[in-house]
């Protein structure tokens, strides 16, 4: 047995070692947290009212995107909509309160921002107003007055007092790198080329099939219907893609299983009527009779052969038996086959399909963010208020185009609100922004009061551990943009669920301070 003074010395030595180890671990944790927090500089901006939408745009020609915020005040039916501008300053900073505020035109229905003249740096705020097209030009920091650009009937006759959705009014509708003014009307799209002098050329009309639903109220449903007659007009999804491989972008209108193609001619014009139409049969007879199952079309050049391909996705089944069915139709020299080249089915619920090249082969891969809701899962989800969001990636294969089973999977836990469907506490995972400037889009997971970025790893998808993890209030309203033009993705969030947060826009500016470790790539396969 050792003498007492030796035992005491050894015990003190062990105690000191334990304390030093604890301090070292704590230091590493603090340093890692500080390093992660430095990846983004956070700014809270506020408006007087509730935020509806946020549009980044350079409104004062300083080559720095500013923030146009549309908000609303009051309660229905006495709501007013307001426009607020936050100028971006040196170093990617914004004032916490708007630099310019004015009440929006009460007749405004949809809004966009873009150049109306020969100078691409001179941006205008363009909107539809029933039978007119109007715009604001922000100059010298003074409140702008509305100016009428065109007197022409539009598709959006009456405004929504509590909303002002964006729509691509000023867009490169012909794929020539030039802005064209597009005005949706009932049954057609009017395209106005903008001349070098800023004048609008004569309109080019394109007939667009318009899905419509009409329903009436009755005494048997008096408690759930507050109308005697309801009309729902839908404008189909529009894509500008090269369909026939001639190097010119074509206009493609898609709704449900229907596709209409307008081929652009050598003079740069689209025909008034479709050059080709296609109809596909993805719904069962029961689904057709109920008219409850919607088909989501997407046009992308999946194999990068110069011909735009078609992806149709339907979500079917009851809540506990929900399924996603996706059919892929490859374009063969300007035509689509009647039967799909690949069909993929997954159990679960989703709101989006990501089409990205995640393995660097130049082809487009399909990534499904899914929540599985079976009977057993539903009980667990209700008890814990949590769900697992799975990312399932199907890599482009050639023949067949995609395999029915996923080539790569990854799951993340989310808090969820199931009181009215499936509402994640945050945003669905996305692959939109390049956060470290390597030219590759990274995986962003924003939920549960935390944002995590998993960097793309060449040839191996994404890193297993996040390069940054930031504690921040997350939201389903998330924009990923390069706000200060430094080649690094930044983020914008705003909130509509909690009244105390409804006036806040949170800006996360990428500082470029990253602790990048791509040595442990994520190659998990199903």
N, C-alpha and C positions, 0 to 999 in steps of 0.2 A: 504494500500500500504506500502510495506516495505521501510525502509530508504534506501537511495542510497548506503551507505557503505555496508549494508547487501546484497543488490542486487549484488554489485560488487564482494563481497566475494563469493556468491553462484555461479556467472558466472565463476569466476576463478576456483572454486572447480570442476564445471562441465567440464571445459576445461582440467583441470589436469587429471580427470577421463577418459575422451575421449582419451587423449594422452597416458595414461598408458595402456588403453585397446588396442589401436592401436599398441603400442610397444610390448605388450604381444602377440598379434596375429602375428605380424611380426616375433617375436622371434620364435614362434611355427612353422611358415612356413619355416624360415631359418633352424631351427633344423631338421625339417622333411626332407628338401632338402639335408642337410648335411648327415643325417642318410642314406637316399636313395643312395646318391653318394658313401658312404663308403661301400656299399654292393659289389662293384666291383672296382678293381684297373685296370685302363685302360692303355694300352701300344700301341703306333703306331709304327709298323715296316714297313720298306720300302725296296724295291728292285729296281734295275735298269731295268725298263721295265714294262710290264703290267702283272698282276697276272692272271694265268690260273686256278690253283688249289692249295689247301693247304692240306697236309697230316700230321697229328700229329703222331709221331713215335719216340721211344727211339733209337737213332742211335749211342750213345756212351756208352751204358750199365751202365748208372748211375741211372736207374730206374725212370728217369724223361722224359716224352715225349717231344721231340724236335719238331721243325716245319720244314718240307720239303716243300719248295715253288717252284712250277714250274711257270716260267714266260716266256714272249716272248719279243723280240726286233725287230725293223724294220717293214716294211710293205710288204704285199703280192705282189709278190711271193718271196721276199727276207727276210723272217722271220727266226729268230733263236730262239731256246728254251734254257732256262737256268735253272739250279737247284741251289737253295740257301738253306742253313741250318742255322737255328737260334737255338743255344743251350739254353736249359732252365737252368737257374741258380738257386741258393738257393733263397727261398722265392717266387718262381714262376715268376721271372723276365726274360726278354729277352733284349739283346742289340738291339738298334733301327735299326742297319744295320746288314746284314748277317755275320756270322762268317766264312762261307765257301761258295764259288761260283765257278761253273764250267759250261761250255757249255754242254748241253745234247747231247747224241748221235743223230745225225741227222736222223738215221734210226729207232729211237724208235717210237712205235705206241701206246701202252698202258703200264701203269705202276702200280706197287704195292710195298708194303713194308711188309716184314715178315721174319721169320727165315728160313734159308736154311740148317741149321745143327742141331746137337743135343742140342745146347744151345739155349733155347727160347729167351734169352735176347740179342742174337747177331742178329740184324736185318740187312737185305740186301735190297737194292733198286733193284727190279727185273722188267724187261721190255721185251716186245717182239720187235723183229727187223726183220720183214719179214720172213726169213727162219732160224732164230736163237732165242734162249732165252739167254739174257745177264743180268748181274747184276753189281752193284757198291757196294763196302764195304767201309764205311767211317772209316778210322783209323788215329789216331794221328793228326787229324786236317789238313791233307793234301788232295789235290784234288785227288779223286779216278779215277782210270782208268777202262774202261769197261772190263769185263771178260765174255767169252762165257761159258754158262752153258750147253746148248744143241744146236745141229744143227738139227732142225726139222721144217718143214713147219708150218706156223701159219695162222690163219684166217685173221689177219691184215697184208696184204702184203705191202701196201704203207703207209707211215706216213702222218699225217695231219700237215703241217708246222706251223699252228697257234694254235695247241691244243695237249694235251697229257692226255687223259682221264684215270682215275683210273679204274681198273677192278680186281676182287679178284683172282689173279693168285696163291697166297699162301693162302690157305683157309682150314678150317676143313671140307673138302668135304665129309667125311664119318661120321661126328658126333661123333668121338672118342676122341676129345680133342687133336688131333695131326695134324700138318700142312701137307697138301698134295699139290703138285704143279699141277695145272690144266691148260692145254694148249688148247685153242680153235682152232680147225681146221675146214676146210670146211666139214660140215656134221658130225662132231664128236667132242668129248671132250676127250683128253688124260689125264689120272690121273697118276701122278708119286708119289707113297709113298716115304717119306723121311725117311731113316733108322736112327738108333741110332748113326751110325758112320757118318751121314751126306751124305751118298751116296744115289743117286736116284735109286729106284727099277725099274724093267721093267714096261713100261707103260701099263695101263689098258684102252683100248679104249671103249668108249661109243658112239654109233651112235645117233646123234641128228638131228631131222628134222630141216631144215634150210629154213625159208621163204625167197623167192627171188622175186624181181621185176625187169623187164627189159623194158626199153622204149627207143624209138629213137626220134631224132629231125626231124622236117620237115619244109618246107618253110613257111607253114601257121603260124607257131609259132616261127619264127626265132628271133623275138624281145624278147621273154621270155624264150628261151632255148638256151644255149650256148654250146650244145653238139650234136654229131651225134648219140651217143649210151650211155645210162646210165644203170648201174647195181647197184641195192641196195640189199646187203646181210645183213640179220638180224640174230643175234644169240638169241635164245629164252631166257626168264627169267629162272633162275635155282634156285631151293629151296632144302635145305637139311632138310627133316622132316620125322618123322616116319609115314608112310602111312598105314601100316597094323597092327600096335599095337604090334609088336613083340619086342619092346625095341631097335631096331636097326634103325638108320637114313637111309632113302631112298633118292634117287635122283629123283627130279620131275622137268621136263621141261615143261614150259607152254608158249603158244603163242596164242593170240586171244582166241577163245573158245576151243582150243585143249590142252589136258593134257596128258603127257606120264610119266609113273611111272617106275622107275628102282629099284626093291626091292633088298636090300643088303642081301647077304647070310651069313651063320654062319662064313665063312672064311673072311668076310669083303670086298667082291668084289661085284661090280654091274655087271649085265649081259650086253653084248654088245648091245642087242636090248631091247626095252621096255617090261616089264612084263605085263603091262596093259596100255591101251589107252582109252581116253574118248573124246567125242565131244559133245558140247552143242550148242543149237540153240537160241542165244540171239538177233540176228539181224533180222530185217524185210527183206523181199525180195528186197525192194528198197535199203536198206542199203547194202545188199550183192552185188547188181549189181554195185553200185557206188564205192565200196571199199574205202569209205572215213571215215567210222565209225570204230574206233579201239576199241577193247575190252582189258581192263587191267586185267590180272589175278593176284591173290594173294593167297598164301597158308599159312594158319594159323590153329592151333588147337584152335578153338573158344570156345568149351565147355570143354576143358582140360580133354578129356577122353582118350588121348593117340593116337588118330587118326587125321591126318591132314585133315582139311576141305578146301573148295574152295570158293573164292569170285571172281565173275566176275563183272566188272563195265564198262559200256559204257557211253560215252557222245555223245548225238545226238541232232539234231535240228539246225536251223539257229542261228545266234548270238543273236537275240532278243527272240528266243524261245528255248534256250539251256536247255537240261534236262540231269540229271544224273540218270541212271538206274543201280541198284546194285542187283545181284542175289546171294543168299547164298546156297551152297550145303553142307550139313553135311555128313561127312564120316561115313558110317555104317559098321563097322568091315571090312574095307579094300576095300570099293567100294563107288562110288558116284552115287546118284540118277539122273535120267534123267531130273526130274523137280525140280526146286528150292524149298528149305524149307522156304525161305522168299524172298520177292522181295520188294525193297524200291525205290521210285522215288522222286526226288527233282527237282524243277525248279532252274536253275542256272548253273554257270560255276565253275569248280574246277580243280586242278592239282594233288591232293593227297587224299588218304583215310587213316585215322588214325585208327589203331586197338590197343586199350589199355583197361586195366581194370581200370575204373575210379570210380567204386562204391565199390571196395574192396571185391567182392564176388568170385574172382578167375577166372571168365569167361571173355571173351574178348568182349568189346563193340565196336561199330562202330561209329566213329566221322567224320562228313563231314564238312570241311571248304568250304563254298560256297559264291559266289557272284551272286546275282540275277540280270539278265540283261533282263528286258522287255522293251517295247517301252517307257513307262512312266519313268522307271528307267534310261534308256539310255539317254534321254533328260536331266534329272537332273544330271546324272553322267558327261555328256559332259559340262554342264554349270558350275558345281562346282568342277570338277576334283576330286571327292570323291566317294567312294563306301562303302557300309556296307558289311563286311565279317562276315557271320553268322557261328557259330559252332552249328551243330545239332547232338546230341548224341542219338544213339539207343542202349539201354541196352539189354544185352543178357537175354532172357526170358525163354528159354527152349522149350515150345510148345505154340505158334510158336517160332522160334528162335529169331526173332526180330519183333517188331510191325512196321506197315507202317508209323506211325507218330512218330516224335522225342519225347523222354522222357525228354530231356533237351536242352535248346538253350541259346546261348549267342552271342551278336553282338558287333563288333568293327568297328570304322570308319577308313578308309585308304585313303590317297592321292593315285591317280591312274593316270597312263599314258595310254590313250586309242588310241594313234596314230598308234599303231600296235598291236591290240588285247587288252588284259587286263593285264597291268603290274603294280603290286602293288609297292608302294614306301616303300619297306621293304620285309619281308618274311611272308609267310603264317603262321598263328598261329600253334604252335606245342606243343606236350606233350612228350618230350624226356628226359629232364634233371631233376634230383633231386637237387634243389638249396638250400634247408635248411637241408639236411641230415637226413630226417625222413624215408627214404626208399621208398617214393612215388614220381612219376613223377609229375612235376608241369606244369602249363600252361604258356607258353611264348608267348608274343605278341610283335613283333618288327616291328615298322613302324612309318612313319611320324617323323623321327628324335628322336624316343624315344623307350626304351625297358621297358616293364612292366612284372613282374612275379607275377602270381596269384597262391598262394600255395595250394596244394592239402589238402583237409579237410576230415578226415576219415568219410566215410559213407555219405558224402555230397558234393562230387565233388570238387569245387574250391571256394576259398574265393571271396567275392564280390569285395573287394578293393585290389589293388596290394600291396604286401609286399615291393616292391621296384619299383621305376620308375626312369630311368636314361636317361638323355639327351645325345644322341650319334647319329652320322650319321649311319642310318640303311641301310641294303642291302638285296637283295634276296639271296645272298650267305652267309649262316649262318650255322655254325657247333656248336653243343652243345656237349662238351666232358668234362670229368674230367681230366684236363691237369696236375695237380700236385698230383693226387692220394690221395686227402684228403677227398674223399667221397662227394664232392660238385661239382655241374656242373659249368663249365666255358664256355665261348663263343669265337668263332672266326668269323670274317667277312672280306670279301674283296669285291672289287667294280669293275664293268666293264662298267658302263654307262658314268660316267664323266671322261674325260681324266686326270684331275688333281688329281683324287683319284685312278686311275687304278694301281698305284704302292704300295698301302697301304694295310697292313694287320692289322686289329684292334683286339687286344687281350683284353678280359675282364675276369680277374681272380677273382673268387669268394673269398671274404675276410671272409665270415662266419658271418659278422656283420649284423644281420637281426633283424628288429623290427617285430616279429612274432605275429599276432593276428588272430587266427582262430575262434574267437567267432561269426563272422558274415558270415556263409557259404553261398554259392550261390546255391540255390535249385530251380532256376527258371525253370519252365516247360512250354511247349508249350500249 
